[in-house]
C-alpha cells in the first residue's frame, strides 16, 4: 500500500468564524493509496485522535494513532487499492496541525492562549484548503468519526459540490446537553489548577492532575460498563486500564489544545446548515453511545430528511459505546461499501 505523510502550509491567513485571522496555519495529513480528483475518500478523525489513522504502533496506554485499522486497509470498508484515502488533521489537534501546542511562525513562540478560538466551521475550512492543495476539487465521500462527523457535515454544507456522500459515525447534530456542559468545563478546571500558570506551563510542568481527571471523565463517556466488562477480566482491571490511559494522556496531550477542541465540540450544532447539503448522508450510531445516542442520531436523520437531504440512519449491531465504534471491521464493511457504491 502506497502511504504518504505531509503538511500543507497555508500561504495566506485563514479567516476564522469569530472574525479573527489565523496567520499562516498548517494542516498535517496522511494518505493511503494514490488519491485522485473525484476518487478519494476523506476520513476525519475524532476528538483525541491524530491524522495517522493506521499508526505507527504506540507503546503507551493512550494511542492517538492507529484508530482506523478496522476501517482502512486491504479487504476492509476503505481499501486503498480501490478507494484511496486522505486523512487531514483538524485545526486544534496537537499532532502536527496548528494548535495551541504549535509554534506561531510570526513570533517563534508556542501559540498557547494566543491562538484565536476555533470552531467546527474553521476546521472544515482548514480541511477544504488542504484538499485543494493536494489537487482534490471533488472527493467521493467524507467519512467522519465523532467530532470529525460534525466537520464532515459542515464541510458538505460549506462546499455542496465537494463530495458525493457523507458518512457520520457516532455523530448527531450536536452533543447531548450534559456532555456539552461537561466538556465546556475544561477551561474552568484547567485555569483553576496552579500548574496551568495562565497557559505558560512548560513541557515538564503541565497541569497533569487536572488533565488526568478530564481524561478519566471523558473515558467514562467513551466506554460503558458492559464494554469494559467484555474486554477486562474484572472491574479492578478495567479501573487500572482507564487510569493508565488517563496517566498517559496527561503526559502527552497539550492542555490548551484539549480545552480548545472541547470548546469547539461542545459549542457546535450543525442543524442550521442542513439545507445547504447536496450530498447523500449516512448516519451510523452505536446503541449505547453517550456522545451520540441512537435516538439523537435518529432525530438528526429526520432533520436532514426534512431539509431535503437524501439521508439514511443505521444503528450498528454489537458493541455500541463510542470508543468501540471502530472496533469491528465486519459490521462497518457492508454498510459503508454499499453506501460508497452509490456515491
C-alpha positions, 0 to 999 in steps of 0.5 A: 500500500502506497502511504504518504505523510505531509503538511500543507502550509497555508500561504495566506491567513485563514479567516476564522468564524469569530472574525479573527485571522489565523496567520499562516496555519498548517494542516498535517495529513496522511494518505493511503493509496494514490488519491485522485480528483473525484476518487478519494475518500476523506476520513476525519478523525475524532476528538483525541485522535491524530491524522495517522489513522493506521499508526505507527504502533504506540507503546503507551496506554493512550494511542492517538494513532492507529484508530482506523485499522478496522476501517482502512486497509486491504479487504476492509470498508476503505481499501486503498487499492480501490478507494484511496484515502486522505486523512487531514488533521483538524485545526486544534489537534496537537499532532502536527496541525496548528494548535495551541501546542504549535509554534506561531511562525510570526513570533517563534513562540508556542501559540498557547492562549494566543491562538484565536478560538476555533470552531467546527466551521474553521476546521472544515475550512482548514480541511477544504484548503488542504484538499485543494492543495493536494489537487482534490476539487471533488472527493467521493465521500467524507467519512467522519468519526465523532467530532470529525462527523460534525466537520464532515457535515459542515464541510458538505454544507460549506462546499455542496459540490465537494463530495458525493456522500457523507458518512457520520459515525457516532455523530448527531447534530450536536452533543447531548446537553450534559456532555456539552456542559461537561466538556465546556468545563475544561477551561474552568478546571484547567485555569483553576489548577496552579500548574496551568500558570495562565497557559505558560506551563512548560513541557515538564510542568503541565497541569497533569492532575487536572488533565488526568481527571478530564481524561478519566471523565471523558473515558467514562463517556467513551466506554460503558460498563458492559464494554469494559466488562467484555474486554477486562477480566474484572472491574479492578482491571478495567479501573487500572486500564482507564487510569493508565490511559488517563496517566498517559494522556496527561503526559502527552496531550497539550492542555490548551489544545484539549480545552480548545477542541472541547470548546469547539465540540461542545459549542457546535450544532450543525442543524442550521446548515442542513439545507445547504447539503447536496450530498447523500448522508449516512448516519451510523450510531452505536446503541449505547453511545453517550456522545451520540445516542441512537435516538439523537442520531435518529432525530438528526436523520429526520432533520436532514430528511426534512431539509431535503437531504437524501439521508439514511440512519443505521444503528450498528449491531454489537458493541455500541459505546463510542470508543468501540465504534471502530472496533469491528471491521465486519459490521462497518464493511457492508454498510459503508461499501454499499453506501460508497457504491452509490456515491 
